[in-house]
Structures are given as structure tokens and as C-alpha cells.
Amino acid sequence: MLQRARISAWFERNRDVPLRLLAAPAGCGKTSAIVTYLAANARPAAYLTLRDDETPESLRERIAEALDVGYGPASFAALLAAIATRSPCDVAVDDIARATLETVEELMALGAEAPQGVGFIYATRSRTVLDLGQYLARGLAVMLDDKALALDADDVIRLCESAGVSFTTADVARFLEETEGWPIVCAWALRDAAESRTELGTAYERWRRSQGRHFGDFLSDEFKRAGDVYRTLFRASTGDGSSEETERLAALETRGLFVRHVEGTYRPYRVARQFDIEAIPASSAIAPDASALLVVRMFGRFEATIGGRRIEWIRRREAQIFTYLILKSDGAVTRGELRDVFWPDANGHLATQSIRTACSNIRKAIAAIAGYGNVDRYFQSAGNVAVVVENAVIDARRFTAHIADGDAELENGRVPEALAHYRAAESLYSGELLSGEYPEPWYAPRAAMYAALFVDLLERLARLYGEHGNARRAREYAERADELRPALGLVNGPELGGTSA
């Protein structure tokens, strides 16, 4: 493993900073840098890689186990106390973007409240996973990005010397230009050069011809992990500096997908483009379509699609905000309301920045499917924040609309028509509201309301079928209502009537 003096010096120089963050795309050597530092560091350390949807409870247990605390902390405060008993120490957490939003927020809180002598080291593919501005400004965090992690001439020379690859100063400069100093590419090409006894001057081109297909597989796997729309965005990137290009590359960065941060802006990795443009098809991409509707499923597990393509949310918080907006009668709220609901304990500046980041991420997620020129058709964030419900088909709204239409038909004595609307409402209720999400106080009352409406709908259907001679159907609906009502804690359901989502 390459010992990189300047990276080690960065770790040591910032040893007393509560949070050291490594933020760079895959293949930049984040994990190697952390493991190398911890191995050479005398004080105790815990290292763990987060799992998909890692919860705060699981995180606490795993940190305590890695530090050999001897028990599982039951709360955030208990975790802080447990970590303090191991001071001085380092706690390194890799791949934090895989965790739930609550877990990421707890990780940030750990950095802000780090006990004396405890350093936290986090690694992530995207710097936008964290709202880091305030931490950096207050001196609570420092960041090592893709530029700092890139190999330099000294690194390449040391690798060549250790691998027995002959080189000249001009070869080193050319190699860095060809590879952009991307650690995964440099290491791979130099290993191939050592095995084939190739000089550095031709190492990259030989590797590209003989081993490049394997690197193409690596790129393909990463794009599959993120979703085909991001592959399309990458293929469309040009680095021309336009506003659309800036948003396109920013969307890629949120997924940690092969963009570099250069002088305050993003640029696509040229090496990745050499392998990706021709080798990886994008047959599943859809062209932006201004007529495509936003289709939202709120019953059961939440899902939102445009033109049949599912919106891939950058963080779970953005999906929560989106559902919160949809549950509003007009789809809109003030920024103050968002702050009170989602960031009640944050200071004003941090909450404002968090809302701005969340809105930007929602726009990026929609733009990845619909194109940046069509985002405002679905979501607007100038002033109040809103989902444009006029251009959306939402199962919860259709559910209540069918109930209201059924009531109107029944009042006019049109029983078959009323039954058709009630049956349509029944088919839309595929599970409790947002049943795949963690319970949140802002939607729990609405979920209970819909559940009560559904049970009452079943009873209304049972009554109508009974009154019109279909005893079997009446009994089936009555049994379903009887089964659901106790489980939902319902005694008397609401009267059915027009109800907005």
C-alpha cells in the first residue's frame, strides 16, 4: 500500500479537528488513505463501512462493538458517553451515503459534539450528502477532496520505483496528464506496466488497450448502481460550462459519479468518458417530454415517476419533503413551515441552507428524467416550495375524489355509478399511507384518516351490496372491515364525504 506523506500529514495536521471528511468519487483512494492512517496511528481506532439503509440504532451498536465498549448504547447521548471512555481515539466511518437520513444526521451531530480527544473520520463519494458549510466555517470540520487525493509526480515516481517501472521526468508528466492522477487508473496501469515490463511512457495506452475493458465493467457497475438516467447524464456531459451542464454535473456529483471538482466547478473525468461514451449504451433513457405526467403512489411504499421512470431521490429527506408537499391541499408550503417541520432545532442559517440544498436536490432528481427545462412543470422553489399538483396523478387524491363522486351519485339515486366509484377508490388503497416509511408525526394523522376512510368505505360497500341482494359480497366487505377496524384502533369511522388529500 502506497504511503503518501502529504495525505498522512493532512490527517496529523488536523488531528484535533472533530471531523475529517474525505469526499471523492469511487476509485480516489479514500478507504486506502483512512486504513493507512489508522494503521500507522498509535491511538485506538474504530473503522466500519456503513450498510444500505443503516439505522442510528445499528450505527451505535457497531461503533460500540468496534471500540470494545462492552454494551450497546441505547441513545445518542449514551453513544457519546461510551466513545468518551475510549478517548483519545479515532472513529472512521466509510461510505456514509448508504445510510438513512437520520443516521447521517446523527453522524454529523457526533462531529459537532465530539468528546475531547475523539476524532471522527468520514468518507463519502459526494460532498453534497452532508450540509457541511457551518461545520467548515466554525472550524469543526476539514475536507480532503478528489483534487487532494489525486496522485502527484512524487506519488507516481515512488510507485514506479517500487514496481520496477522505468521512467523519465517527461514520462511522469505525460502519465499524470493521461490519467488525471485518478488513483484507481494510475495504480491499475502501473501494475499492468510492471507485469508486462512496459516503460511508463507507454503504460497508460497499453493498459487502455489490454485491460481497459475491465475498467469499463467497473464504470458500468457504478452506473447500474445509481440508475441509467445518470449514465445518460454522464454521456451528455461536455464540460462546456453552460448552466445546464453545471446542473447536469452537479447531479452526477450527488451520486459520486466520475466528476472532478476543479476551481469551484465540476468537470467530468476525461478517462471515464474515453471508456464510457462508446462502450456503455443508454437504451433505457427517455427524452425529456413536456407532456409527461408526474405519477405518485402514496398508499403502501412511496413512489414517484415521470413518463414511467422512477425518480431516484438523492437523500431520503428530499423524498419526505416531496410527500409532505403532496399531502397539502395545494401542494405548496412556505419555507418557514418546512423549517419548523424538518429542522425545528437547527439555527436559522443552517435551516435555510438545508432547505436550499433539499430543493436543489429535488430539482436535480427530477431533471435527471425530465430535463432541466421541464423541472418547473413538476416542482417549484422560487418563493414558496411546491409540487405542481395540476400536472400530477396522485393515488391519495384520486381515492378521495372517487369517494366524493360516489357520494354524489348515491345522493342522486344512481347506485351502479356510486358502486363503480367506490370500487375504484377501493382499488387505489394498496396499503396504509407511506407504510414503507419510518413513522413521522407530520403524516401519522393523515395516515389514520385515510385508514378510517378505507374501513368506512368497506362498510359502505357492504351495506349497499346487502341492500341490493348480493349477500356474499356484502359479507366479504363486512368481514374485511371488521378485521381492519380493531387493528387500526377504530371504533366509529368518519362519514364518507368529499375530502381533499
Number of C-alpha atoms within 10 A of each C-alpha: 8 13 15 17 11 12 17 17 12 15 21 13 10 15 17 16 20 25 29 23 23 28 25 28 23 21 18 25 18 25 20 14 19 21 14 16 18 20 11 10 15 9 12 15 20 19 19 16 16 19 16 12 16 19 17 21 15 16 22 24 18 19 22 20 14 15 20 13 16 11 12 18 22 12 12 16 11 13 21 17 13 22 24 16 13 19 16 15 22 24 20 23 22 21 20 25 27 18 20 19 21 15 22 20 15 17 20 20 13 21 22 16 13 19 20 12 15 25 23 25 24 25 23 25 26 24 21 21 21 19 17 19 12 13 18 13 10 9 11 18 23 20 19 17 21 25 18 16 21 20 22 18 14 12 20 23 19 14 19 21 12 11 15 17 22 16 18 12 11 10 17 20 14 16 24 18 10 16 20 19 22 24 22 16 22 23 18 17 23 25 20 19 24 18 11 13 15 20 19 25 20 15 23 26 15 18 21 19 9 11 15 19 14 11 18 19 15 13 22 18 12 18 20 12 11 16 18 20 25 26 25 21 20 24 18 13 19 16 16 10 14 10 10 14 19 18 19 24 29 23 25 25 24 21 24 23 26 26 26 23 17 11 8 7 13 21 22 21 18 17 15 19 18 13 18 19 15 9 14 16 14 15 8 12 17 18 10 18 14 14 12 17 18 25 20 20 20 26 22 15 14 16 16 22 19 21 17 13 16 18 22 21 18 20 21 17 17 21 20 18 20 21 21 19 21 23 20 15 13 15 19 20 18 12 17 15 13 19 19 12 14 16 17 13 11 13 10 13 9 18 21 17 15 20 21 13 17 22 21 16 22 24 24 26 25 24 23 26 28 26 20 19 12 18 20 16 19 22 22 17 19 9 9 13 21 24 26 18 22 12 15 20 16 20 20 21 21 17 26 23 21 23 26 21 18 27 22 17 18 16 11 10 11 13 17 13 16 24 20 15 22 25 18 17 23 18 11 19 20 14 15 16 23 21 15 13 12 7 11 10 9 12 16 12 11 14 18 16 14 22 21 24 21 27 25 20 23 24 21 20 24 23 18 19 19 17 11 10 10 13 13 12 16 21 17 14 21 20 14 14 21 15 12 16 18 10 8 12 10 15 9 10 16 15 11 17 16 15 15 15 19
